[in-house]
Amino acid sequence: MSNNSYLLRAVKDARFTLLMGWLLGALTNIYPLYAVISFAVLASGVFIFVYIDNRKELKQIGISDVEAKNLAGAENGAVSAASKTNLNLLVSGKAIEIACHPNVNAAVRPDKVGWDPKDIEIEQTDLEFDSKVLIERAGGLIDAEPPNNRKFCLVNTPFITSESNHLKLTLKETDYFTIETVKAWLKDNHELADIYGHASPEISRIPSSLCLHFTVRLSDGEILLMKRSNGMSYHENKWSASGEEQISDSDLSAEYPIDNLFKRALGEEILHLGDIENFPENIRAIENHIKYMRMYSIGTEWPLYNPALFGMIQLKDDRNSLRESLIARKFGSEYSGHEDREGIFYTISNDQAYELLSSGKTIAKSLFNNTEEVIESQSLHPTTRYRLFRLLRTLKRNKLIKHNKKIQRTA
């Protein structure tokens, strides 16, 4: 928006118009000259305030391309994969953003950025994802660890306009053994992933399980990190911000599938209030921790070509109250379902998240004993950089610019 546009907006602002009305009314005052002078000075001051206030919006979205690209830190392989779509896609780390809400870069309140999970519609077809060619090339299904649960592949890139208040996702069915078979085969034949995989879900021939990659933010502004446990099937010992959870049958049977997925993921991975299929009363306990939830975008994780939903959960808990809640559940103060311990919790501030993206290193503090550990960019989960980048763009636009200039001056 141009400076002239902001000038006009300032003139039209209700606060300025009201004071101008008072100014005109002062002309009939018994002391018209003094009244005119007084109100003219007051109106000028308010005009300047309104103009500066409206100019903040321009500053908030004014991050340079150079800064944004450096913070995003796109990996070459992911950039190459994105280029095959012939679309202008954001790439950050190993995440390829294939669709995002129209307001993710706008100057709106954080609780209004992206979609409400309840506004996302699921179209579950009766069709099975066709993996026959890859299973044959892999030599047949492997004996993966049971159970062989149903999984659900995203097979469309939703059509999004500037007025997209809701989103429709189309899913096809596959299973755990099929996904594990293809994953193991591609691990030994990684050069074939870019042949069978594609950033656009409707084109990709690699079976996948739609997953939510979510970031948890505490009420004191800290960002929750999880150092994933050794022995995890995916990305062991990597730093996640904050968790990942695959969509399940129970989510699809809920009234609001993605809203249920968000809450179930938070309950199982963070709050230790899992097993809501058997203990639905835990949903209320989970909801008591949530201030708001938003889904920002849909992306593909390269080189697995696994589609994912990206969002954030703002908690009412600060660092201390979250820790105390988790400790209390260990003592049985409320039923906790089961503890899905996938890693160790740490926290970082917004500035530390920025430091990690800009310099490749920062220090995280453990949630339970306050010990510190160094995080380096090469130890991040493949989508952590993207999640932090998207969150910072939502929360700290103007401060990012000032912080970057400060770093440049002291470099």
Residue pairs with C-beta under 8 A, 6 or more apart in sequence:
1 57
1 58
6 51
6 54
6 55
6 58
7 51
9 54
10 16
10 47
10 50
10 51
10 54
11 47
13 50
13 54
15 46
15 50
16 43
16 46
16 47
16 50
19 39
19 42
19 43
19 46
20 43
22 39
23 36
23 39
23 40
23 43
26 32
26 35
26 36
26 38
26 39
27 35
27 36
29 35
56 107
56 398
57 107
59 397
59 398
59 401
60 107
60 397
60 398
61 105
61 106
61 107
61 397
62 397
62 401
63 393
63 397
63 400
63 401
64 401
67 400
67 401
67 404
68 393
70 357
70 358
71 354
71 357
71 358
71 389
71 392
71 400
72 90
72 91
72 92
72 93
72 385
72 386
72 389
73 92
73 93
73 357
73 377
73 385
73 389
74 91
74 92
74 93
75 91
75 93
75 94
75 302
77 94
77 194
77 302
77 303
78 91
78 93
78 94
78 95
78 96
78 302
79 91
80 194
81 96
81 194
81 197
81 198
81 199
81 300
81 302
81 303
81 305
82 89
82 91
82 96
82 199
84 198
84 199
85 98
85 198
85 199
85 200
87 98
89 96
89 97
89 98
89 199
90 96
90 97
90 100
91 97
92 385
92 386
92 389
92 390
93 380
93 382
93 383
93 384
93 385
93 386
94 301
94 302
94 303
94 382
94 383
94 385
95 299
95 300
95 301
95 302
95 308
95 310
95 382
95 383
95 385
95 386
95 387
96 199
96 299
96 300
96 301
96 302
97 297
97 298
97 299
97 310
97 386
98 157
98 199
98 200
98 201
98 297
98 298
98 299
98 300
98 307
99 157
99 158
99 160
99 297
99 298
100 114
100 160
100 296
100 297
100 298
101 113
101 114
101 115
101 160
101 164
101 295
101 296
101 297
102 160
102 161
102 162
102 163
102 164
103 112
103 113
103 114
104 113
104 114
104 296
104 297
104 390
104 393
104 394
105 393
106 113
107 397
110 294
110 314
110 394
110 395
111 291
111 292
111 294
111 314
112 294
113 294
113 296
113 394
114 294
114 295
114 296
114 297
114 311
115 165
115 166
115 167
115 294
115 295
116 259
116 293
116 294
116 295
117 256
117 258
117 259
117 261
117 262
117 293
117 294
117 295
117 311
118 256
118 258
118 259
119 165
119 166
119 167
120 166
120 167
120 168
120 169
120 257
120 258
120 259
120 295
121 166
121 167
121 168
121 169
122 168
122 169
122 171
122 252
122 257
122 258
123 168
123 169
123 170
123 171
124 152
124 171
124 173
124 252
125 155
125 170
125 171
125 172
127 172
127 173
128 172
128 173
128 174
129 153
129 155
129 172
129 173
129 174
129 207
130 205
131 174
131 178
131 182
131 205
131 207
133 205
134 181
134 182
134 185
134 196
134 205
134 206
134 207
135 141
135 178
135 181
135 182
137 185
138 181
138 182
138 184
138 185
139 185
140 181
141 177
141 178
141 181
142 177
142 180
142 181
142 184
144 176
144 177
144 180
144 181
147 176
148 175
148 176
148 177
149 175
149 176
149 248
150 173
150 174
150 175
150 249
151 173
151 174
151 175
151 176
151 178
151 179
151 207
151 208
151 209
151 246
152 171
152 172
152 173
152 174
152 209
152 210
152 247
152 252
153 171
153 172
153 173
153 174
153 201
153 207
153 208
153 209
153 210
153 307
154 169
154 170
154 171
154 201
154 208
154 210
154 298
154 307
155 170
155 171
155 172
155 201
155 202
156 168
156 169
156 170
156 201
156 202
157 200
157 201
157 202
157 298
158 164
158 167
158 168
158 169
158 298
160 167
167 295
169 210
169 258
169 298
171 210
171 247
171 252
174 207
174 208
174 209
176 209
178 207
179 207
179 208
179 209
182 206
182 207
183 304
186 192
186 193
186 196
186 206
186 303
186 304
190 303
193 206
193 303
193 304
193 305
194 303
196 204
196 205
196 206
197 204
197 205
197 206
197 302
197 303
197 304
197 305
198 204
198 205
198 305
199 300
199 302
199 305
201 208
201 300
201 307
204 300
204 305
206 304
206 305
206 306
208 304
208 305
208 306
208 307
209 246
209 247
209 306
210 246
210 247
210 307
210 308
210 309
211 244
211 245
211 246
211 247
211 306
211 307
211 308
211 309
212 244
212 245
212 246
212 247
212 258
212 261
212 262
212 265
212 308
212 309
212 311
213 243
213 244
213 308
213 309
213 310
213 311
213 383
213 387
214 242
214 243
214 244
214 245
214 262
214 265
214 266
214 310
214 311
214 312
214 313
215 223
215 224
215 241
215 242
215 311
215 312
215 313
215 387
215 388
215 391
216 223
216 224
216 242
216 243
216 266
216 270
216 312
216 313
216 315
217 223
217 224
217 312
217 313
217 314
217 315
217 391
217 395
218 224
218 315
218 317
218 318
218 319
218 322
218 347
219 291
219 314
219 315
219 316
219 317
219 318
219 321
220 318
220 319
221 349
221 350
222 318
222 319
222 347
222 348
222 349
223 241
223 242
223 347
223 348
223 349
223 350
223 353
223 388
223 391
224 241
224 242
224 270
224 322
224 345
224 346
224 347
224 367
225 239
225 240
225 241
225 242
225 345
225 346
225 347
225 348
225 364
225 375
226 239
226 240
226 241
226 242
226 243
226 269
226 342
226 343
226 344
226 345
226 346
227 237
227 238
227 239
227 240
227 343
227 344
227 346
227 373
228 235
228 236
228 237
228 238
228 239
228 240
228 342
228 343
228 381
229 236
229 237
229 341
229 342
229 343
229 344
230 236
230 237
232 342
232 343
234 244
235 381
235 382
237 379
238 379
238 380
238 381
238 382
238 384
239 364
239 375
239 379
239 380
239 381
239 384
240 343
240 381
240 384
241 353
241 381
241 384
241 387
241 388
241 391
242 269
242 270
243 265
243 266
243 269
243 270
243 342
244 265
244 269
244 308
244 381
245 261
245 264
245 265
245 268
245 269
247 257
247 261
248 261
248 264
250 260
250 264
250 276
250 277
251 257
251 258
251 260
251 261
251 264
254 260
258 295
258 309
259 293
261 309
262 293
262 295
262 311
262 313
263 276
263 283
263 286
263 287
263 290
263 293
264 274
264 276
266 286
266 289
266 290
266 313
267 273
267 274
267 276
267 282
267 283
267 285
267 286
267 337
268 274
268 275
268 337
268 338
268 340
269 340
269 342
270 345
271 285
271 286
271 289
271 325
271 326
272 326
272 329
272 336
272 337
272 338
272 339
272 340
273 282
273 285
273 286
273 329
273 336
273 337
274 282
274 336
274 337
274 338
274 339
274 340
275 282
275 337
275 338
276 282
276 283
276 286
276 337
278 337
279 335
279 337
282 335
282 336
282 337
285 334
288 316
289 315
289 316
289 317
289 325
290 313
290 314
290 315
290 316
291 314
291 315
291 316
292 313
292 314
293 311
293 312
293 313
293 314
294 311
294 312
295 309
295 310
295 311
296 310
296 311
296 312
296 390
296 394
297 309
297 310
297 390
298 307
298 308
298 309
298 310
299 307
299 308
299 310
299 383
299 386
300 306
300 307
300 308
301 307
301 308
301 382
301 383
302 382
308 383
310 383
310 386
310 387
310 390
312 387
312 391
312 394
315 322
317 325
319 347
319 367
322 367
323 367
323 368
326 367
327 368
328 334
329 336
344 366
344 367
345 366
345 367
345 368
346 364
346 365
346 366
346 367
346 373
347 364
347 365
347 367
348 356
348 362
348 363
348 364
348 365
348 375
350 392
350 395
350 396
350 399
351 403
352 362
352 363
352 364
353 362
353 388
353 391
353 392
354 392
354 396
354 400
354 403
355 361
355 362
356 362
356 375
356 377
356 388
357 377
357 385
357 388
357 389
357 392
358 404
358 407
360 376
360 377
360 378
361 374
361 375
361 376
361 377
362 374
362 375
363 372
363 373
363 374
363 375
364 372
364 373
364 374
364 375
365 371
365 372
366 372
366 373
377 385
392 400
393 400
396 403
